[in-house]
Amino acid sequence: MTNKETIEHPTGQLGWVLYDKDGNVKAEGLTMNQVQDAHKSKIADNMDSAPGVTPYAYMWVGTGALGGTATTNLTTPVAGGRQAVTSSVAVAAVVTTIATFAAGVGTGTLTEIGMFITNAGTDMMCAATIGVTKGASDSLVATWAVTFT
């Protein structure tokens, strides 16, 4: 039996924490995410070809309205707002992925965030609505947990 036969609709949630330049928490939030249509087959393909390797490589923040599940990119990505993940670990049926948007990266009034397989920005697997204003000296840590059932 392949992973394609066993993976059902993945679900997930996104937690985020905004820190000021001194490391103090300015804001934080938790939201359920939207799983994109392409997610199930792309993840199953990856798990079949590279078991144990987590597929998520980048997160990107944006300032637009979250698109529908057929979209492959953010509605309004922030220039320079793409960040390689710092950690992606699979334990049982949960893949937890973390990205840190350091000072000067992905600044502005952020309203959307997406998780991607590649740096191309055309393979968004999950997306979520956020509401945070990230200043130039702030850092944002995003933690995404995707559960496969």
CORCORCOR-V124777 format. One line per field, one symbol per residue. phi: phi as a letter, one per 40 degrees, with the letter a starting at -180 (. if undefined). burial: I if it has 24 or more other C-alpha atoms within 12 Angstrom, else O. Layout:
phi->???
burial->???
This chain:
phi->.ccdcbccccbaabbabbbcccgcccaaaaacbbccdcddccccdccccadgccccbabababbcccccccbaccbccdgccbcccaabbbfbbbbbbbbccdgbgchccbaabbbcbccgbbccaaacbaabbccccbbbbbbbbbbb
burial->OOOOOOIOOIIIIIIIIIIOOOOOOOOIOOOIIIIIOIIIIIIIOOIOOOOOOIIIIIIIIIIIIIIOIOIIIIIIIIOOIIIIIOIIIOOOOOIIIIIIIIIOIIIIIIIIIIIIIIOOIIIIIIIIIIIIIIOOOIIIIIIIIIIIO
